[in-house]
Amino acid sequence: MLGWINPSDYSFNSFLLLERFQIRMIFQFGGWRVDSAEWKSKMGVALNANPAVRWYFERRCPECAPTVAELAANAPAAPDPMQIREAEVFALAGVEDWITYTTPEVMAEKSDYIRGWSRERLFELADFSGKIVLDVGAGSGRLTFAAAEKAAWVYASEPVETLREFMRGKSKDMNFGNIRVADGFVTAIPYPDNTFDIVMSGHVVGDFWDDEIAELTRVCKSGGWLLDCVGDSVGDIKPKSELTERGFEEIHYVGSFGKDVYNYRKQIVK
């Protein structure tokens, strides 16, 4: 468990704020923060008690409809409201990170990656002055808002709508006129080749190393930088040999929680 939120504070209707790709991952992996078999059983109970959420899942993510129907059909009976709420909370806890994203203001306050991190760790990696910067998988804007203090322009690419809206609102409230927010995945960045001086991310690259790095490289100018800048964590952050093997320089420091942190950078030559 991440420990960012108390799932019992959240309505089961929070699932109505999820994107199609999030729903697909939920039913593909079956709740990655808890026991998968138990999660499937509890989710079935919760779906039967919440037909609006079931309807949303089946229509927002049609490829998930057979799995949703199967979980609901196989769910044990739970006529007791307390049993239903227990099932709802367990289902929410199993995908705690996705649920946290429905309340970005809580994420920005509670996530150790954000609250324990210093923007100086980003500025150590490259010179942002006057640069055109892309933040991939920007989340609630940890890197975006730091870079915007020095860069000419910062473009934040983020596939989750609740997080995009949070960044747009915060940008307006903080009078950042040099931030633009757009939809996009790390494997399908919505910008042309050779656009950015700096392409940065944190806690994003790692599912499909070669494809993701190739896409980051595509939109980076020759002479520009790819940065992997994670936040400080209350848990151990392990080195990424996958990056050093692909030509990235590793920068180590001991974070604010006393744990090792590893950042990475690579200058692109085309």
C-alpha positions in Angstrom: 0.0 0.0 0.0 1.2 3.5 -0.8 -0.4 5.1 2.3 -1.2 8.3 0.5 -4.9 8.1 1.3 -7.4 6.3 3.6 -9.6 4.5 1.0 -12.5 4.5 3.5 -12.7 8.3 3.0 -13.6 7.8 -0.7 -16.9 7.0 -2.3 -17.1 4.0 -4.6 -18.3 6.5 -7.2 -14.7 7.7 -7.4 -14.4 5.0 -10.1 -16.6 7.2 -12.3 -13.7 9.6 -12.7 -11.3 7.1 -14.2 -10.1 7.0 -17.8 -10.5 4.1 -20.2 -6.9 3.1 -20.0 -7.1 3.1 -16.2 -10.2 0.9 -16.2 -8.5 -1.5 -18.6 -5.5 -1.8 -16.3 -7.7 -2.4 -13.3 -9.4 -5.4 -14.8 -6.2 -6.7 -16.5 -4.2 -6.8 -13.2 -7.0 -7.2 -10.7 -6.0 -4.8 -8.0 -2.2 -4.5 -7.8 -2.0 -3.2 -4.2 -3.8 -6.1 -2.6 -4.4 -9.9 -3.1 -5.8 -10.1 -6.7 -8.2 -13.0 -6.1 -9.7 -11.3 -3.1 -9.9 -8.0 -5.0 -11.9 -9.6 -7.8 -14.3 -11.1 -5.3 -14.8 -7.9 -3.4 -15.1 -5.9 -6.6 -17.9 -8.2 -7.8 -19.8 -7.6 -4.6 -19.3 -3.8 -5.0 -20.3 -3.8 -8.6 -23.6 -5.5 -7.8 -24.3 -2.9 -5.2 -23.4 0.0 -7.5 -25.0 -0.5 -10.9 -24.1 3.0 -12.1 -20.4 2.2 -11.7 -20.8 -1.2 -13.5 -22.7 0.6 -16.3 -19.8 3.1 -16.6 -17.1 0.5 -16.7 -18.9 -1.5 -19.4 -19.5 1.5 -21.6 -16.4 3.5 -21.0 -14.2 0.4 -21.5 -16.2 -2.0 -23.7 -13.3 -4.5 -23.9 -13.7 -4.9 -20.1 -17.4 -5.6 -20.2 -17.0 -9.4 -20.2 -14.7 -9.3 -17.2 -17.0 -6.9 -15.3 -20.0 -9.2 -16.0 -18.1 -12.3 -14.9 -17.0 -10.6 -11.6 -20.5 -9.5 -10.9 -22.0 -13.0 -11.7 -19.4 -14.8 -9.5 -19.6 -12.5 -6.5 -20.8 -13.9 -3.2 -24.0 -12.5 -1.8 -23.6 -9.6 0.5 -26.9 -8.3 1.7 -25.4 -6.5 4.7 -24.6 -2.8 4.0 -21.5 -3.2 6.2 -20.3 -6.1 4.0 -20.9 -4.0 0.9 -19.0 -1.1 2.2 -16.1 -3.4 3.2 -16.0 -4.7 -0.3 -16.1 -1.2 -1.8 -13.2 0.0 0.4 -11.1 -3.1 -0.5 -11.7 -2.5 -4.2 -10.7 1.1 -3.8 -7.5 0.2 -1.8 -6.5 -2.3 -4.5 -5.9 0.6 -6.9 -5.0 3.3 -4.4 -2.9 5.3 -6.8 -5.7 5.6 -9.4 -8.1 6.6 -6.7 -5.7 9.2 -5.3 -5.5 10.7 -8.8 -9.2 11.6 -8.5 -8.3 14.1 -5.8 -5.1 15.7 -7.1 -5.0 18.2 -4.2 -4.7 15.3 -1.8 -2.0 13.7 -4.0 0.0 16.9 -4.0 -0.2 17.1 -0.2 0.2 13.4 0.8 2.5 11.8 -1.7 5.9 11.3 -0.3 7.3 11.8 -3.8 6.0 15.3 -3.8 6.0 16.5 -0.2 9.6 15.4 0.5 11.1 16.6 -2.7 13.2 19.7 -3.4 13.1 21.4 -6.8 16.8 21.9 -6.5 17.2 18.2 -7.3 15.8 19.0 -10.8 17.9 22.0 -11.4 21.0 20.0 -10.6 20.4 17.9 -13.7 20.2 20.6 -16.4 20.1 24.3 -17.1 16.5 25.3 -17.6 17.0 29.0 -18.2 15.1 30.0 -21.4 14.5 26.4 -22.4 11.5 24.7 -24.1 10.6 21.8 -21.7 8.3 18.8 -21.8 7.2 17.0 -18.7 5.9 13.5 -19.6 3.4 11.9 -17.3 3.3 15.1 -15.4 0.9 14.0 -12.7 -0.1 16.9 -10.4 2.9 19.0 -11.8 5.8 18.4 -9.4 8.3 18.8 -12.2 6.2 21.2 -14.3 5.9 23.9 -11.8 9.5 23.7 -10.7 10.7 24.0 -14.3 8.3 26.9 -15.1 10.3 29.1 -12.7 13.2 29.2 -15.1 12.1 27.8 -18.5 10.7 29.8 -21.4 7.9 27.3 -21.8 6.9 24.0 -20.1 4.5 21.6 -21.8 2.9 19.0 -19.5 1.7 15.8 -21.1 -0.6 13.8 -18.8 -3.2 11.1 -19.7 -5.4 11.6 -16.6 -8.0 14.3 -17.0 -8.4 15.1 -13.3 -4.6 15.7 -13.1 -4.7 17.9 -16.2 -7.5 20.0 -14.8 -5.6 20.4 -11.5 -2.5 21.6 -13.3 -4.4 24.1 -15.4 -6.1 25.5 -12.3 -2.9 25.7 -10.3 -1.1 27.3 -13.2 -3.8 30.0 -13.4 -3.8 30.5 -9.6 0.0 30.9 -9.5 0.0 33.1 -12.6 2.2 30.9 -14.7 1.7 32.0 -18.2 4.4 29.7 -19.6 2.7 26.3 -18.9 0.5 24.4 -21.4 -1.2 21.1 -20.5 -2.1 18.4 -22.9 -3.3 14.8 -23.1 -0.7 12.2 -24.0 1.1 8.9 -23.1 4.8 8.3 -22.8 4.6 6.0 -25.8 2.6 8.5 -27.9 3.7 12.0 -27.1 1.5 14.6 -28.9 4.4 16.8 -30.3 6.6 16.8 -33.4 10.1 15.5 -33.7 12.9 17.7 -32.3 10.7 20.1 -30.4 12.2 20.3 -26.8 15.4 21.3 -25.2 14.6 19.1 -22.1 12.3 16.1 -21.9 11.8 15.1 -18.3 9.7 12.6 -16.3 9.6 10.9 -13.0 8.1 7.5 -12.0 7.0 7.1 -15.7 9.5 5.2 -17.7 9.9 1.5 -17.0 7.1 -0.6 -18.6 8.5 -0.6 -22.2 12.1 0.8 -21.8 13.1 0.9 -25.5 9.8 2.2 -26.9 9.4 4.8 -24.2 13.0 6.1 -24.4 12.7 6.1 -28.2 9.6 8.3 -28.0 11.3 10.7 -25.5 14.3 10.9 -27.8 12.1 11.6 -30.8 10.7 14.8 -29.4 14.0 16.0 -28.0 16.4 18.2 -29.9 19.9 17.2 -30.7 22.0 18.5 -27.8 19.0 18.4 -25.5 18.5 16.3 -22.4 16.4 13.4 -21.2 15.9 13.6 -17.5 14.5 10.9 -15.1 13.9 12.8 -11.9 12.0 10.8 -9.2 10.7 12.2 -5.9 12.1 11.4 -2.5 10.4 8.3 -1.0 9.8 6.9 2.5 10.7 3.6 0.9 13.8 2.4 -0.9 14.4 3.5 -4.4 16.6 1.1 -6.3 19.0 2.0 -9.1 17.8 1.6 -12.7 20.4 -0.5 -14.5 18.0 -0.4 -17.5 18.8 3.3 -17.8 22.6 3.2 -17.3 22.8 0.3 -19.8 21.1 2.7 -22.3 23.6 5.5 -21.8 22.1 7.5 -19.0 24.3 9.0 -16.3 23.2 8.1 -12.7 23.1 10.8 -10.0 22.7 9.6 -6.4 21.7 11.5 -3.3 20.2 10.7 0.2 16.7 12.1 0.2 14.8 14.0 2.9 13.5 10.7 4.4 17.0 9.3 4.7 16.6 6.9 1.7 18.8 6.6 -1.4 17.4 8.4 -4.5 18.7 7.9 -8.0 18.1 10.4 -10.8 19.3 10.0 -14.4 20.2 12.2 -17.4 21.3 11.6 -21.0 22.3 14.2 -23.6 20.8 13.4 -27.0 23.0 13.6 -30.1 21.3 13.1 -33.4 
